[in-house]
Amino acid sequence: MTPAEKKKKIEVIKALLSKTVENGCTEEEMASALALAKKLMDQNDLDETDLQFGGEGVTVETIVKTDFDKIRIQLVMPVGRFCHCKGWVDRGNSDTLTYAGLESETIFAHWMLDMLADFVLFSLGSWSDRQGRRVPRLERSAFIVGCATRIAERLTALTPRPAPGKGRDLIIVRDQLIDAHLDARGIKLRDTFKLYSLDPKAYAAGEEAGDRAQFNRPIDEGRENRLLG
């Protein structure tokens, strides 16, 4: 069964499961629809997880991007969590960025990481121009860390969390699927990014710029989308 066929089957099953007494059906109609939905699920080897996530499975998507200023390495994990994925940088090559999650969400995570990296560089350029002088590398680095740190804080605050006491919460189920996929591939993740002494004024300017970042999904695939403030 192709992904398109699977998606169509799931849509049919969901339509059947929506035939409830609350939605205007009789008890006999609801029972008949439920029986047919169960039969279709058995015939097509579909389960509750397939219905919850539209038939999407966990995938691992890796992209190589030159990252001279180490912006993406600071944002890869918080962006991943915001997009319901797990993200990491290859230990041997910091330009190798990977997200594990449902396919549509890994695509969004890579897109958002690129747009936020562009935003940080755009903000850095604007701030540097306003200084009226050549900005030393230590100040440049401090601005980048301040901006990325503030973006990461905002993403963390906006990241949905599981509802207390709900073991079948979609967030928990999704995380369990991703963890099982990573365990099967022998992938172990850890956060190794470390902060160091930074120029306080440049860092504060970066934080201020980070407050202007936006986290919206692209809504028009036919036009260039940016997250520039």
C-alpha positions, 0 to 999 in steps of 0.5 A: 500500500502506497502512502497515498493509498494509506492516507485515503484508507485512514480518511475513510476509517476516520469518517466511519468513526465520526458516525456517532449518536452525538453527530446525529446517527442512530445506535444501529448506524454507529455500531455498523460504522464502527464494525466496518472501521474495525474491519478496514483497520484489520484488513489494512494493518492499521492501528490507533497510532496510524489514525492519530498521525494520519499514517505518517511514520517516524523518519530520520532526515539529515541535511548538511549546511555550512554553519561558520557561526555555529548558529544552527548547533545552538538552535537544532534541539529547541527547534526540534522540540518545538516541531515535535522532533528530536534534533542533533548535530553530528559529533564528527561534523557540526554541519550535519544536522538531523531531525527524527520525527514524523515526516511532515514535522522533520520537514518543518523543523529543517525549514524553521532552523534555516529561517531562524539561522537567517534571522540571526545573521540578518539581525547581526548585520543590522546591529553591526551596521548601527555600531558604525565600526568594525565589530570584533569577533568576540562581540559578534559571537556574543550577539549570536549567542544572545539572540540564539539563546533568547530564541531557544527560551521562547521556543521552549516556552511555546513547546506543548507539554503532555497533559498530566496523567494522560498516558495516551497523550499524543505528545507522549505517543509521538515521543515514544515512537521516536525514541523506539525508532532511535533505539532501534538504530542505536542513536543516543542523544546528549546536549553538549553545547556550553556557554562561555564568557561573553560581552554583556552589551552585545549579548543583551543586544542579541537577546533583544533581537531574539524577541522579534523572531517569529515561529510561523509555518510557511503559508504560501509555498509558491513564494519565498518565506522569511522569519525576519523581524 
